């Protein structure tokens, strides 16, 4: 059996098991390739180069066991590998945090926010930092900024510490515990926030893979806007004069617009379209 054939067999197995994706991959083949390459200690981008290589019975058995665990537990693959990649950067993850997948990462790494910043942009807040991935990417993208990475969960901050140290950014990223903005006086020039925004109806119907993640980081109340209401209420006093908020709301645009009918945000384009991430300047927020 070749590596290609092993991956194809794994993909069929995942498809037959009705696995749900969305934590780093979007389909059975990519997930099978990820798990196979990781289990065999091969580069995650190395399938094409090594695809015709023969695998041993022992290697096939190792992959088989990992796929069996993925199917039996319904845990996201990243919880089994303790690794997730965002914009080509590796991050440690475990069950204490959601698997990083924010579309804000694209905007940070690809310069989508840069037109809204200035040469005075120095202080950045990553609110609801989780495993710290957005804070790390921000520090990488903008070498002149310092980043406060805040979360209500001490468990999440412990994971974020692993990633901040992993990438050698401890001098520029400060980890803080706070319930929303309660313990965060600011001011900041840029706030990045991927908050809990899943509405209660959607929470009830999440696949098992998403229910394996901390509900604290997902559930946003009846309409998904509970955290965001408090954020937009408290934020104006925490932004600098030219401060900017970049906020991810997932598939909740209709709920956002009903909750905040007077706001006119800028909707930023990502690979998921133009209704997942919005931008508000301080002037756009109510006083």
N, C-alpha and C positions, 0 to 999 in steps of 0.2 A: 504493500500500500504506500502511495506517495503522500506527501504532506497535503497536496491539493485534494486528494481523495479523502483524507482524514477530515479535512475541513468541510468538504461537501457532505460527508456522512453526518458530521456534527450539526450542520445547518439543517439537514432534514430532520434530525432528531429533535432539535429545538422547535422547528416549525410544527412537527407532529404533536408536541407537548403544549402547544398554544401558549408559548412564552410571550410576555409583554416586554417591549423594548422602550428605549428613550433615556437610558442612563449612560450614554456614551456611544451607543449604536442605535440604528433604526430598523434593523432587519436581522433575520436569522443567520445569514451568511457572514455578515460583518461580526456578529457576536461570536459565532463559532470560530472565526479566524482569530479574533482577539484572545479568546480563552485558550485556544490551541497554541498559539505562538507564545503566550505568557507562560503556560504550563511547561512548554519545552525550552524555555529560556532563550527564545529567539526574538530578534527585533520585531516590534509590532508593525513595522512597515516592510518586513522582509519576506512576505509571502510570495511575491512574484519571483524573487531571486532564488528562493529555496523550495518552490512549489513542487518540483519534480524529484526532490530528495526522498529516498525511502525512509520510512519510519519503522522502528522496531516494535515488536509486540509489547514490550514494556512501556515504550512511549505512548503507544495507542491506549494502553490500559490506564496510564496516568490521565490522559485527556478524557477518556471515558468516565473516570471517577469524578473529574471536575464538572463535566457536563451533567452527570447524574445529580451532583450536589446542587447545581444551578436549577435543575428542574424540580428536585424534591423540595428545596427550601423556598423557591421563588424569590430569593434575594437578588438584588441587582448584581451583575457581574463584578462591579467595582468593590463590593463588599467581600467578595471571594478573593480578589487579587490584591485588595487594599491599595489600589492605584487607580486614579482617574486622570485623564488628559484633557486639558482645556487650552485651546490655541497653541497646541504643540508643547505645552509645559506639563510635566507630570506632578501630580499631587497625591499625598497620602489621604486615604479616606477609610472610615469604618462606620459602624452603625450609630455612632454618636452624632453624625452630621448627614445631611442629604448629599447625594452625589452631585458634584458641581456641574451645572449645565446652563448657566445664565447666558443669555444673549448679550448682556452688557459686556461680557468678555470680548466679543467680536468688536464692539465699538471702541473699547479701550485699546486693544492690540492693533486694530486697523486704522486708528485715527479718526473714527467717526464722531468723537466728542471734541476733538482738538479745536474746531472752529469756534467753539463756545468758551474756550479758555483764553487766558491772557498771560503775559509775562509776569503777572502778579499772582498767578495760581501757584500756591505753595502748600496749602493744607487741604488734605483729602480725607473724607470719612467714608469708610466702607461699613455701612450699617446692616446688621444681620449677616455678618461676615461668614458664618458657618465654618468651613474648613480653611478660610483665609485666601481662597484662590483669587478673588477679585482684588483684594489688597495687594497680593503678590504681583499680579499682572499690572496693576496701576503703578506700583513702585518700579517695575521693569520698564514700563512705557514712558514714565516721566521721571527721569533721574533727579530732578531738582525738588521733588515734593516729598513731604513726610505724610504718612498714612496712619490714621487712627482706625483700627479694625475692631468693631464692637459687636457684641452679641449678648443676649440675655442668658445664654447657656454656658456654664463653666465647662461642661463637657465639650461643647463645640470649640471653645477657646483653647482647650488643651490640644485638640486636633490642629487648630490654626497655628499654634506654637510649633508643632512639628513641621509644618510647611514653611513658616517664616524662617525657621532655623535651617531647614533643608536647602533653601535658596539663598541663604546668607544675607537676609534682609532685616535682621533684628535691629540694627541701628536706625532704620527708617520706618519700621512698622511697629506701632504700639498697640497692644491688645488690651481692650477695656471691656468690663462687664457693665451692661446697662440694659434696662427695660426701655426699649425705644430710645428716645433722646433724654430720658430722665436724668442720667448721670453725665450728660455730655453737653457742656456749655458752649463749645465752639469758640470762635466762629470758623467756618470752613468755606473754602473757595469752590469746592466740588464735593457733593455727596452722591455716592453710588449706593443704591439700595435694591436688593432683590428680596422682598419681604415675604412673609406668609400671606398669600392672596387667594388661595383656593376656597371657593364658596362651599357652604355646607352640603349642598346637593351633590356637587362634584366629589367632595371628600367621601361621601357614602358609596360612590361607584368606582373609586380608584382601584386599579389592578393590584394584585398582591405585592408586586415589586415596589409600588409607591407606598403601600401601607407598611412596608418594612422600614421606611424612613421615619425620622422623628416627626410626629404630627405637629409639634410646636413650630417647626420650620415651614409647615405647609398651610395649616388651617387658618383662614382669615375671617371666620365668622359667617353669618348668614349670607351676605353678599360678597364676601371676600375682602371687604374694605375696612375692617376694624382697625388693623394696624396702620393703614394708610391715612385714615381719618386723623388719628393722633399725630402721625408724622407731619401732615400738612398743617395741622393746627399749631404745632410747636416749632416748625422749621424756620419760619421767617427770622426769628430772633437768633438763630444759630448760623445763618448764612452771612458771609461778607457782602459788601455792597454789590459786587459783581458775581455773587455766588450762584451756583447752578446745581439742580437736582436731576439725576438720571435715575429713573424708577422703572423697574420691570413689573408688569402686571399680568403676564401670560395671556390667557384667553379671556380675561375679565374686562375687556374694554367697555362693553355695554354696561356692566355694573359700575365701572369707574365713571362713565359719563352721566349715569343716573345719580350717582352719589355726589358728583362735583359738576353740576351743569354750568356753572359760571366760569370754570377754568378752560383755558384755551392752550393746551400744551402743544409742544412740537413733537410729532410722532417720528421716531427715528427708524430708519430702514435697517433691518437685519436679515439674516438668511431665512427667518421665519415670517418675513413680511414687515408691514409698517404699523402693526397694532399691538405689539408686544412690549415695547419699551418707549417711554415718553420722557421728555425733557421739560423742566420748568425753571425759569430764571427767578431770582428773588422778586423781580418786578411783576411777574405773573402770579405770584402767590398773594392771597389776601393779607392785609396788614395784621 
